[in-house]
Amino acid sequence: MVDDSEIRITEVAMEWDGGLAFRARMPDGHEIVLDGEETAPSPVEALLASIGGCMAIDVVMILEKMRIPPNRFTLELTAESMPEPPRYFRKVGMTLVLAGEGLDPAKVERAVSLSREKYCSVMLTLRPDLEVEIDCRIES
């Protein structure tokens, strides 16, 4: 059981910019615009980017703790959504490509696994029936 005094609160203020665009303002002053009319990322695109960003940050942090940080890291994501509302993600695919001296495939896989199963707050917030496929490659 989690003690309520340990619960972390995340806040975002949203302001309508007209049309279907909304500006999200974080407490630290950062802003992002979300739009349903293609002038900015849609909320769904931002969610997919958030999944990737969360996992990528976790993987880098874990590999740094293992003392094998990558010197290059790219991540490509695809998502399949249901055809009718609610058009939630049914399947997410990720391709991670890392490069760096001393990157051990087993340790990279461990870092990805830890992110997916334990640390990625975005992934763990989504539907439990979401199918996720991850392909991870190390390049020289």
C-alpha positions as CSV (number, residue, x, y, z in Angstrom):
1,M,0.0,0.0,0.0
2,V,1.3,3.5,-0.9
3,D,1.3,6.2,1.7
4,D,-0.7,9.2,0.4
5,S,2.1,11.5,1.6
6,E,4.3,9.8,-1.0
7,I,2.0,10.4,-4.0
8,R,3.4,12.6,-6.7
9,I,1.1,15.2,-8.2
10,T,1.6,16.2,-11.9
11,E,-0.2,19.3,-13.1
12,V,-0.7,20.8,-16.5
13,A,-2.8,23.9,-17.4
14,M,-4.6,23.8,-20.8
15,E,-5.7,26.9,-22.7
16,W,-7.8,26.9,-25.9
17,D,-6.0,28.6,-28.8
18,G,-9.0,28.4,-31.1
19,G,-10.2,25.8,-33.6
20,L,-9.1,22.5,-32.1
21,A,-5.8,23.7,-30.7
22,F,-4.9,23.8,-27.1
23,R,-1.7,25.0,-25.4
24,A,-0.5,22.9,-22.5
25,R,1.6,24.8,-19.9
26,M,3.7,22.9,-17.4
27,P,4.5,24.3,-14.0
28,D,8.1,25.0,-15.1
29,G,6.9,27.2,-18.0
30,H,7.4,24.7,-20.8
31,E,4.6,24.6,-23.3
32,I,3.4,22.3,-26.0
33,V,0.5,22.8,-28.5
34,L,-1.8,19.9,-29.3
35,D,-4.2,20.2,-32.2
36,G,-6.9,18.1,-33.9
37,E,-6.4,20.0,-37.2
38,E,-2.8,19.2,-38.1
39,T,-1.2,22.5,-37.2
40,A,0.6,20.8,-34.3
41,P,0.9,17.2,-33.0
42,S,-2.4,15.6,-32.1
43,P,-2.9,14.3,-28.6
44,V,-2.6,10.8,-29.9
45,E,0.7,11.6,-31.7
46,A,1.9,13.3,-28.5
47,L,1.0,10.1,-26.5
48,L,3.0,7.9,-28.9
49,A,6.0,10.3,-28.6
50,S,5.6,10.3,-24.8
51,I,5.8,6.5,-24.8
52,G,9.0,6.6,-26.8
53,G,10.5,9.5,-24.8
54,C,9.8,7.8,-21.5
55,M,11.3,4.5,-22.6
56,A,14.3,6.2,-24.2
57,I,15.1,8.3,-21.2
58,D,14.8,5.2,-18.9
59,V,17.1,3.1,-21.2
60,V,19.7,5.9,-21.3
61,M,19.6,6.3,-17.5
62,I,19.9,2.5,-16.9
63,L,22.7,2.1,-19.4
64,E,24.5,5.1,-17.7
65,K,24.2,3.3,-14.4
66,M,25.6,0.2,-16.0
67,R,28.5,2.4,-17.2
68,I,27.9,1.7,-20.8
69,P,26.1,4.8,-22.1
70,P,25.2,5.0,-25.8
71,N,26.7,7.7,-27.9
72,R,23.9,7.5,-30.5
73,F,20.3,6.4,-30.0
74,T,17.3,6.5,-32.3
75,L,13.8,5.3,-31.7
76,E,11.0,4.8,-34.3
77,L,7.5,4.1,-33.2
78,T,4.3,2.9,-34.9
79,A,0.9,2.4,-33.4
80,E,-2.2,0.6,-34.6
81,S,-5.5,2.2,-33.3
82,M,-9.0,0.8,-33.2
83,P,-11.1,1.9,-36.2
84,E,-14.0,3.3,-34.2
85,P,-14.1,5.6,-31.2
86,P,-12.6,5.3,-28.8
87,R,-9.6,4.9,-31.1
88,Y,-7.2,3.6,-28.4
89,F,-3.9,2.1,-29.3
90,R,-4.2,-1.6,-29.9
91,K,-0.6,-2.3,-30.7
92,V,2.6,-0.3,-30.5
93,G,5.8,-1.2,-32.2
94,M,9.2,0.3,-31.4
95,T,12.6,0.0,-33.1
96,L,15.5,1.1,-30.9
97,V,18.9,1.5,-32.6
98,L,21.8,2.2,-30.2
99,A,25.5,2.7,-30.8
100,G,28.3,3.0,-28.4
101,E,31.5,1.5,-27.2
102,G,31.0,-1.6,-25.0
103,L,27.2,-1.9,-25.5
104,D,26.4,-5.5,-24.5
105,P,23.2,-6.8,-26.2
106,A,22.1,-8.6,-23.0
107,K,22.5,-5.4,-20.9
108,V,20.7,-3.3,-23.5
109,E,17.8,-5.8,-23.5
110,R,17.8,-5.8,-19.7
111,A,17.6,-2.0,-19.7
112,V,14.7,-2.1,-22.2
113,S,12.9,-4.7,-20.2
114,L,13.3,-2.8,-16.9
115,S,11.9,0.3,-18.6
116,R,8.9,-1.5,-20.1
117,E,8.0,-3.5,-17.0
118,K,9.0,-1.3,-14.1
119,Y,10.0,2.3,-14.9
120,C,8.2,3.7,-17.9
121,S,5.3,5.7,-16.3
122,V,3.7,6.4,-19.6
123,M,3.7,2.7,-20.7
124,L,2.4,1.5,-17.4
125,T,-0.4,4.1,-17.4
126,L,-1.9,2.6,-20.7
127,R,-4.3,-0.2,-21.2
128,P,-3.1,-3.5,-19.8
129,D,-4.1,-5.3,-23.1
130,L,-1.9,-3.0,-25.2
131,E,0.4,-5.2,-27.3
132,V,3.9,-3.9,-27.5
133,E,6.6,-5.2,-29.8
134,I,10.2,-3.9,-29.3
135,D,13.1,-4.5,-31.7
136,C,16.4,-3.4,-30.4
137,R,19.6,-3.2,-32.4
138,I,23.2,-2.2,-31.6
139,E,25.3,-0.7,-34.3
140,S,28.9,0.2,-34.4
